[in-house]
Structures are given as structure tokens and as C-alpha cells.
Amino acid sequence: MASRLLSALILFGLSLSALNAQYRPKPDAAGWEHSAFKPGEWLKFRVHYGIFNASYATLHLTSETLGDNPVYHVVGTGKTTGLASIFFKVDDRYESYFGKIDGRPHRFIRKIDEGGYTRDVEINFDYSQQKALYHDKKKEEKKQFDIEYSIHDLISAFYYLRNAYEVSDLVLGESLELKVLFDDDGIFTFRLKYVGVEILKTKFGNVECLKFRPFVQSGRVFKEEESLSLWVSNDKNKIPIRIQADLLVGSIKADLEAYNSLKNQFKIILD
């Protein structure tokens, strides 16, 4: 159960990132011209499996230097809680270092423990050589992948997209594609469809959201290709508000539980 929860949480970043293939931000000397985030931003999500509160996930953004590159550093964590942690303990950590000017990833780290299934992976992106250097530290294996400018890791894709499109650019029902690298399976193409605007009732109040539907593989975890839905705040922050998925057994839902240090005003619709 917990591994399915974490998979769905990962997909919310991938879902948004597919728009990157078509829309690119226009950087200025200080970075992205109209940045949707700032260092210190912190997001927390609560994950439900049916009626049970099963997991929490967080994303924390800071500012650092990697070598000679000024970068944003994001740490994403996911942990089971309560009864779920007794039956299936999950302790996952994802990290991404991506450029402040262009949003391209420089390093990606995936260190997970899901019910005894562990991975310890690091990917370094070398744009001068157009290579991604993949290192599986547990298996002591190394690989190289050819990459292009538009490549992203799991986490950088989410933040890049928040700066990479305007709502007016979105086309109802249109499907877009993106190239993503985060595991030894290599680069894969992810597809996403924009399905419109909805108002969600949340713990913070009513929030107007953009709704997306990513295409997922049916038959293993999800019921159908379009079993996953994602809602993103329709404001300058573009933060995930909810992700919901129909599984072969049951359903899961992740809601924004708490936030801190947003760059822009979080728009709440007053009754």
C-alpha cells in the first residue's frame, strides 16, 4: 500500500512537468523573471488510503551553490504514519539541485526504504558532454545516458514548470509530452492532458485550481490510463492542492496539509 502512495506522490511532480516541452520561462540576470517560488518554501501533504491517514510528504526549497553553479536545492521526504507504518514502513528521501537561471537539473538523489525495498541512487547531469552519469550506490553500478537540453529529473521538473507556462497558454484537452530521467530504466516519455478549471473545498477554504490528468500505465497499480487526477492552484504559486488516484484495490488522495514561505499570495475564495 505505501509504495503505491509514494508512487502517486512522485507522479504529481511528473504530471506538471510535461508542459515544459512546449513552454519555457524567460530568465533575466537575477534568474526567472516571474518566479513562482523563493528559498524557504515548504509544502506538506497528507496522504489518505481510503478512510485511513497513511502517509505524509514534504518538499523544502533552499538556495545553495553546487561547484560554481548557483542552484536551488529541494529535499522531498515521504514517511508512513500510524497503522500504516506498522504494516509497511516507508522512509523515502529525494533531492534535486537545479540551476537558478535555467532550471536544469545538476544532481538528483533518490534514497528510499519501502518495506525493506531500498535504493540509493545519484545522477549527475553534464551538459558540456550531453551526458547523465547514473550511479547505483547499493549495487555499485554506473551508467551513462545521452541527454538533451529539455531533460529533467523527478523533482526539478515540478519546479521548472511552475515558472514555464501561463494559464492562457493551456489548451483544453491537449496532451503534451516530456522526457524524464530518474532511474536505471533510462529516459522515458511522460504524457499529460489539461482538463480545465475546478474549485476545490480545502482545509484553507475554497481554492480555484487547474486540473490535469496524466497518463499512467494501467493494469499494475492503476485501473486505467487516466486514473490519476491533479489539481494545482490557479495563482502565481501554482502549488499542488490535491492528487487523487483510482487503484486496482481502493483509491488514494493526497491533500495540501500545510505550507510556509510562499512567494506569492495564496488565493482563497471567500464565501
Beta strands, then each sheet from edge to edge (+ up, - down):
strand 1: 27-28
strand 2: 31-32
strand 3: 42-49
strand 4: 52-66
strand 5: 69-80
strand 6: 90-99
strand 7: 105-114
strand 8: 117-126
strand 9: 131-136
strand 10: 141-146
strand 11: 175-180
strand 12: 188-202
strand 13: 205-214
strand 14: 228-233
strand 15: 240-246
strand 16: 251-260
sheet 1: 1+ 2-
sheet 2: 10+ 9- 8+ 7- 6+ 5- 4+ 3- 16+ 15- 14+ 13- 12+ 11-
end
